[in-house]
C-alpha cells in the first residue's frame, strides 16, 4: 500500500511519485481550495497538500499518493526532519475514519496517566512511546547478540511452577485438574537456571518474564522482564565481564557510544561514602566521617556510635523554615535529630548547636569538610546504620539530578554481607537466597558460630547499579554440600524443611553440581534510564498503574461463579475493619 515511510522522505526524493500511509496529525486550511495535512507514521511526519474538499480529521487513517516537491522558499520547517519537502498533487484514500481522541496525542504533559493507560493504544501513537518501545527493542536485540556471542544458549523456563520462597509474595493459579492445589507464577527462573547447570547446559540465558506480588513504585511492576543468566565453571569475575559486555552492547546500540569500563566498589565503601548500596555517583555530596572529631565531646547529642555529615554547596541560603522541614524529614527516616551549620564568609560556622561545641571541634569540622562560604553542613549522630540511611536519603533529596542529566554512571557493588542482622532468637537473617556462596576468605567465620562474627561474613554477591537504580543482582552459588549444610544450620533450616522448600534442587545437586554463578537485571529499568524516563511504565507497552490496576482491560476483575465452582473455590466475605 505504500512506497515510503513518512519521516524518511527528503530532498533526494524530489520529483518522485510516492504513496504513504498513516494517521492525520493535523489539518490546516490554505485558502478556499487547499489544505495542508500533516501525515504521521512511526517514522515521523510529512506535509501533504490536498484538495480542501476532503473531509480529513484528526487520527483518520489515510493513504496518500502524490509527487514529492521542495517547499516554496521561505516556508521550510527546520524543526521537522521532512521540513524541506512536501507531497503535492495528492490523491487521498480514507482507510478508516476516527472519532476525536479523548486527549491530544502531541501534548503528553498535562494528560492524566489513568486516562492515557485506559486508551493506551492511542498513547502508543505518540512520538515518546514510539521512541521508547523502539529503544527497548534495540536493547533486547543487542542483549541477545551479546550473550550468544559469549557462548550462552537461550532456554525458556516454565511459567506454572510450585511456590518457592524468593522474598516476595507469589501470584498463584488454581489447578482445575487438582482441586485445592495451586501453581505459582515465577518470581524469577532462579532454581530452574541452576538445574540447567546441573544438566550440563554450561551457559544459559533468557529474557525472562517474572511476576511478584509486591507494592508498586516508579521502578517496579507486577510483571517485569529481566536478562537472566547462569554459567558453570566460572568465577564472580567472569560473570561481571559477561554482563558488562552485554549491557555495554545495549547502551551502544541505543546511544551510539560504548560506555567506559564499569568501576567497582565494595558494599561497605558504598554505605560509608553514599549511605546506599545502590549509590548515585553522578554528583558528589559524599558522607563525611566525623566520629573521631567528637570522640571526647561534651555535647551529649554527638556522643554516639557514629557521626557523619554532608556538605550542601550553596545551601546556606535555605530559610529556618526549610531547615526545620529537613530536620522533621530526617526524624521520619529514623534520626533522633539533624544538626545544621551555615558557613559564613570567613568560613566560621553559624548554628544553634555551635555554642555546645569546642573551638577545636568547630575548627576540625571546617578542616574535614573543606567548605566554601555559603555552604550548608548537615550532621547526624546515631547508630552507624541509621546515620548512613538518613544521610543517604538526604543526599538524594538535596542533590540528585533529573534522570536525563549527568550521563550514564554504571557501578558494580561487590562483597555484600551474607547476613543482614540477627533475629530475636539470635539467628542470622539472610541478605540473599540461601544458596549464595560465602566469600572464600570468610568461610572460617561460619564454623565459629559467633553471632557477632557472622555479621562480618561477606558473600560472593554483586549488584549492578546505574544512576542510583539497582539494575540487578547475582551471586556465586553454593555447590558444596558441606557449606550448604552449614548455612542451612545457621538459618535454622533442618533437613525436613530444606527438603520441603528446595527438595527438587537439592536432589539434583546429589548427582554432581558444577561450580556455577549467575546474574539477572531488569530490562525495564535499563531501558527507562536509556530513554531518560523516571518511571518504567513509560517503557512498557501495557503496564499497570501504581495501584496494580489495568485501566485498559479492567483487570483485576471478578471471576464468573461457574469458573469458581469448576476450580473448587469459594470466596470469603471481605473482612470489615
Secondary structure, 3 states (H helix, E strand, C coil): CCCCCHHHCCHHHCCCEEEEEEEEEEEEEECCCEEEEEEEECCEEEEEEEECCCCCCCCCEEEEEEEEEECCCCCCCCCCCCCCEEEEEEEEEEEECCCCCCCCCCCCCCCCHHHHHHCHHHHCCCHHHHHHHHHHHHHHHHHHHHHHHCCCEECCCCCEECCCCCCCECCEEECCCCCCCEEEECCCCHHHHHHHHHCCCCEEEEEEEEECECCCECCECCEEEEEEEEEECCCHHHHHHHHHHHHHHHHHHHHCCCCCCCEEEEHHHHHHHHCCCCCCCCCCCCCEECHHHHCCCCCHHHCCCEEEEEEECCHHHCCHHHHHHHHHHHHHCCCCCCEEEEECCCCCEECCCHHHCCHHHHHHHHHHHCCCCCCEEEEEEECHHHHHHHHHHHHHHHHCCCCCCCCCCEEEEECCECEEEECCCCCEEECCCCCECECHHHHHHHHHCCHHHHCCCEECEEEEEECCEEEEEEEEECCCHHHHHHHHHHCCCCHHHHHHHHHHHHHHHCCCCCCEEEEEEEHHHHHHHHHCCCCHHHHCCCCCCCCCCECCCCECCCCCHHHHHHHCCCCCCCCCC
